[in-house]
Amino acid sequence: MIEDLISTGKSSLQVCEVVKNAGAEILGVVSIFNYGFPQADEAFKLAGIPYRSLSNYQVLIKLAQEKGYITDAALKSLLKWRENPAEWHG
């Protein structure tokens, strides 16, 4: 399977289930980007489906910081968001 984005993995794994039920074998999931949330790691582990991403949130933030695209204050806010996006209030 190929995905654009993996956050929690829920939607990707739902699609994998549909494809499996149609008779296909899922070898794994590849995405362009992921947020690196532990929920995704756990969900894919429980499903027994490996996944890889071309890039992730940590790489994006590091590059943005190196290039001067974000301030130190913005960096703190972005890292705080990553800890708990559901309850983040920037």
C-alpha contacts under 8 A as a table, 3 or more apart, distances in Angstrom:
res1	aa1	res2	aa2	distance
1	M	16	C	7.29
1	M	26	I	7.00
1	M	27	L	7.81
1	M	28	G	6.31
1	M	29	V	4.69
1	M	30	V	6.32
2	I	29	V	5.74
2	I	30	V	4.94
2	I	31	S	5.72
3	E	6	I	7.14
3	E	12	S	7.17
3	E	29	V	7.08
3	E	30	V	6.08
3	E	31	S	4.43
3	E	32	I	6.65
4	D	31	S	5.15
4	D	32	I	4.99
4	D	33	F	6.37
5	L	31	S	5.76
5	L	32	I	6.08
5	L	33	F	4.97
5	L	34	N	5.52
6	I	9	G	5.43
6	I	12	S	7.17
6	I	31	S	6.68
6	I	33	F	6.48
6	I	34	N	4.64
6	I	35	Y	6.75
6	I	40	A	7.44
7	S	10	K	7.97
7	S	34	N	5.81
7	S	35	Y	5.48
7	S	36	G	7.22
7	S	37	F	6.42
7	S	40	A	6.49
8	T	11	S	7.95
8	T	37	F	6.35
8	T	38	P	7.77
8	T	39	Q	5.27
8	T	40	A	4.32
8	T	43	A	7.58
9	G	12	S	5.30
9	G	13	L	6.03
9	G	39	Q	7.37
9	G	40	A	4.67
9	G	41	D	7.93
9	G	43	A	6.42
9	G	44	F	6.96
10	K	13	L	5.31
10	K	14	Q	6.20
10	K	40	A	7.54
10	K	43	A	7.34
11	S	14	Q	5.01
11	S	15	V	6.35
12	S	15	V	5.28
12	S	16	C	6.29
12	S	29	V	7.96
13	L	16	C	4.83
13	L	17	E	6.19
13	L	44	F	7.43
13	L	47	A	7.72
14	Q	17	E	5.12
14	Q	18	V	6.43
15	V	18	V	5.08
15	V	19	V	6.18
16	C	19	V	5.12
16	C	20	K	6.03
16	C	26	I	6.77
17	E	20	K	5.02
17	E	21	N	6.08
18	V	21	N	5.10
18	V	22	A	6.34
19	V	22	A	5.05
19	V	23	G	6.71
19	V	24	A	5.79
19	V	25	E	7.81
19	V	26	I	7.74
20	K	23	G	5.17
20	K	24	A	4.92
20	K	25	E	5.95
20	K	26	I	6.70
21	N	24	A	7.28
26	I	29	V	7.87
26	I	49	I	7.51
27	L	49	I	7.07
27	L	50	P	7.53
28	G	49	I	5.39
28	G	50	P	4.89
28	G	51	Y	5.50
29	V	49	I	7.31
29	V	50	P	6.41
29	V	51	Y	4.56
29	V	52	R	6.50
30	V	51	Y	5.62
30	V	52	R	4.97
30	V	53	S	5.55
30	V	54	L	7.72
31	S	34	N	7.07
31	S	51	Y	7.73
31	S	52	R	6.40
31	S	53	S	4.60
31	S	54	L	6.39
32	I	53	S	5.47
32	I	54	L	4.94
32	I	55	S	6.21
33	F	53	S	5.53
33	F	54	L	5.98
33	F	55	S	4.89
33	F	56	N	5.11
33	F	57	Y	7.60
34	N	37	F	7.91
34	N	53	S	6.36
34	N	55	S	6.71
34	N	56	N	4.74
34	N	57	Y	6.43
35	Y	56	N	5.60
35	Y	57	Y	4.88
35	Y	58	Q	7.79
35	Y	82	R	7.75
36	G	40	A	7.32
36	G	41	D	7.85
36	G	56	N	6.53
36	G	57	Y	6.60
36	G	58	Q	7.82
37	F	40	A	5.66
37	F	41	D	7.05
37	F	82	R	7.94
38	P	41	D	5.10
38	P	42	E	6.24
39	Q	42	E	5.17
39	Q	43	A	6.01
40	A	43	A	5.04
40	A	44	F	6.07
41	D	44	F	5.45
41	D	45	K	6.05
42	E	45	K	5.02
42	E	46	L	6.07
43	A	46	L	5.19
43	A	47	A	6.18
44	F	47	A	5.00
44	F	48	G	6.02
44	F	49	I	5.31
44	F	50	P	6.38
44	F	51	Y	7.23
45	K	48	G	5.04
45	K	49	I	6.35
45	K	50	P	7.17
46	L	49	I	7.88
53	S	56	N	6.94
55	S	59	V	6.58
55	S	60	L	7.51
56	N	59	V	5.51
56	N	60	L	6.29
57	Y	60	L	5.03
57	Y	61	I	6.08
58	Q	61	I	5.25
58	Q	62	K	6.08
59	V	62	K	5.14
59	V	63	L	6.08
60	L	63	L	5.27
60	L	64	A	6.07
61	I	64	A	5.07
61	I	65	Q	6.08
61	I	75	L	7.53
62	K	65	Q	5.16
62	K	66	E	6.15
63	L	66	E	5.02
63	L	67	K	6.06
64	A	67	K	5.21
64	A	68	G	6.13
64	A	69	Y	5.03
64	A	70	I	6.05
65	Q	68	G	5.09
65	Q	69	Y	5.98
65	Q	70	I	5.54
65	Q	71	T	7.33
65	Q	75	L	7.48
66	E	69	Y	7.73
68	G	71	T	7.05
70	I	74	A	5.83
70	I	75	L	6.36
71	T	74	A	5.07
71	T	75	L	6.11
72	D	75	L	4.94
72	D	76	K	6.29
73	A	76	K	5.22
73	A	77	S	6.38
74	A	77	S	5.01
74	A	78	L	6.04
75	L	78	L	5.07
75	L	79	L	6.08
76	K	79	L	5.22
76	K	80	K	6.06
77	S	80	K	4.99
77	S	81	W	6.14
77	S	90	G	6.51
78	L	81	W	5.05
78	L	82	R	6.36
79	L	82	R	5.08
79	L	83	E	6.61
80	K	83	E	5.27
80	K	84	N	6.97
80	K	88	W	7.35
81	W	84	N	5.55
81	W	85	P	4.85
81	W	88	W	5.46
81	W	90	G	7.79
82	R	85	P	5.79
84	N	87	E	5.80
84	N	88	W	6.10
85	P	88	W	5.05
